[in-house]
Amino acid sequence: MAAMETLLDAPTKDPKTVLKDVFGYSTFRDGQLEIIQSSLAGQDTLVLLPTGGGKSLCYQVPALLFEGVTVVISPLISLMQDQVAQLKAQGVAAEYINNSVAWEQQRATYEGLQQGTVKLLYVAPEKALQRDFIERLSSCNVALFAIDEAHCVSHWGHDFRPHYFRLKELRQYFPAVPLMALTATADLATRRDIVQQLDMRAPFIHTGSFDRPNIRYTIEEKFKPLSQLFRYLKEQKGQSGIIYCGSRKRVDDIAERLIESGYNAAGYHAGLDNEQRQFVQNRFARDDIQIVVATVAFGMGINKPNVRFVVHYDIPKSIEAYYQETGRAGRDGLAAEAVMYFDPADIGRVKRFFEDIPDEQRRRVEEQRFQAMSSFAEAQTCRRQILLNYFSEYQREACGNCDICLNPPKQFDGTVVAQQALSCIYRAEQRFGLGYIVDLLRGANTARIREHNHHDLSTYGIGREHSNEFWLSILRQLIHHGLVNQDITQGATLRLTEAARAVLRGEYTLHLAEPRLAAKHVYQDKLAQFNYDKKLFAKLRALRKQLADDDDVPPYVVFNDRTLAEMAQKTPTSDSEFLQVSGVGFTKLSKYGAPFMQLIRNYLERD
């Protein structure tokens, strides 16, 4: 530990030394070094990097080079606890103060601030603005304010928070202290607003790539979503994942069904008490829960690097929200998947939520954001191109790692099936919705059809050779083409438009997309790039879990999967070899190196 204390006490050390000796990485990612150097020069800095892009290191490295304390403003208690646990495991003097911390511990932290022994202090925005806290900080040497999730500052951001908006007050109390604002989701309007609202002075702005090439984006048409979900989960082989739903009721229902089916799952939403939410989050972080079913209330504080999939059971309200939520998958850079089930009828339902927003300007902004999200869901071009273009990162080439690229949409002459569907709607007097028309087309023997004598219609059973899902897809496409209107004021009944006449008369050929009735998810070995020993990896994971439980921390605080895979590839058995593994610094070598190297030696000897 003497080497570590010397490092942290030496402000002349350069960023690359800190990166390697403390965090165990040999090279910075694109942009990180320039951000750090700007901050060390005392300049305000706006950092836009994707989730998992290494934002935290941008303020953690300079914090260890400054003589004073770096105050990190973070939105959630769980995120603070997680970050501090990881920093302490790397030998860094980090603390957090919030309402969950006992007064005795808070007092010890304040004493550490006065003595200059605390290098990073995490606080919530509400705490940062309290007068007594500001007075305590005023007597300390504050070197930097780092504002995480900075999009919360802006009215234009997708997650505006009033206390974030007041953070500009810090400038009044600490005019000489530089600011660093960091976010993964901000369009051009939000970026400009962050700079203005925080009163940033000629900031250095780094906009990294928003691309997360390790994430595979897939959107499936929603037919029987629960069955689709269970089919997908069977392919995941025990991986960690998050399932986002649009309502608390749906969260409770799906979580219950997963548990009944033997999945290690739990629900999470704002209707649960704080203790239960904290319990679920902690168990998920520690790999004791495999799947969390959640509303958007879950996620901002998730620093778990081995989330391998994110499923959206319902369409999100903005591309920013979708990007941030899918970004919780694959934070370790390994292969991950983002799957969304989409029913075009959900668009009308979501839009009705915006009617309750009293502020007209805010309502228009939310509607515009959702319009972009619904266009993304309906698009037939590369998903990643659309996402990146939305954030003003224009990509010419298709990504090759989304459903559109891997399985391009196919067109067919849909004139006949369109005529069948349109005729069926017309003969049913345009008084019924999707499900009923599908039943008519397929010749279903239901009481409702018999009640209306629709089994006598000429179009009854005209499309029985096709599946329920096929006809749902065709009808949805006819709505998209403007041939059918879905009247949400009258029970979502289907009505023909004037344009349908030309199709019924056969005046032109109507090209439709072939319905995708069974999406194919090809399981990927997420660690295949390392060409590692899978048996050894499993043993290393078991040891990691044991050591993490002993230390009462999540397993990734010990080492993440990527580091374990590299160990299973390189099989280090000496200190020098162990330090060459990415993610291993001096403190982790000192604390965890011996048991891991002993396991590797024993494995190699038996092998």
Secondary structure, 3 states (H helix, E strand, C coil): CHHHHHHHCCCCCCHHHHHHHHHCCCCCCCCHHHHHHHHHCCCCEEEECCCCCCHHHHHHHHHHHCCCEEEEECCCHHHHHHHHHHHHHCCCCEEEECCCCCHHHHHHHHHHHHHCCCCEEEECHHHHCCHHHHHHHHCCCEEEEEECCHHHHCCCCCCCCHHHHHHHHHHHHCCCCCEEEEECCCCHHHHHHHHHHCCCCCCEEEECCCCCCCEEEEEEECCCHHHHHHHHHHCCCCCEEEEECCCHHHHHHHHHHHHHCCCCEEEECCCCCHHHHHHHHHHHHCCCCCEEEECCCCCCCCCCCCEEEEEECCCCCCHHHHHHHHCCCCCCCCCEEEEEEECCHHHHHHHHHHCCCCCHHHHHHHHHHHHHHHHHHHCCCCHHHHHHHHCCCCCCCCCCCEHHHHCCCCEEECHHHHHHHHHHHHHCCCCCCHHHHHHHHHCCCCHHHHHCCHHHCCCCCCCCCCCHHHHHHHHHHHHHCCCEEEEHHHCCEEEECCCHHHHHCCCCCCEEECCCCCCCCCCCCCCHHHCCCHHHHHHHHHHHHHHHHHHCCCHHHHCCHHHHHHHHHHCCCCHHHHHCCCCCCHHHHHHHHHHHHHHHHHHHHHC
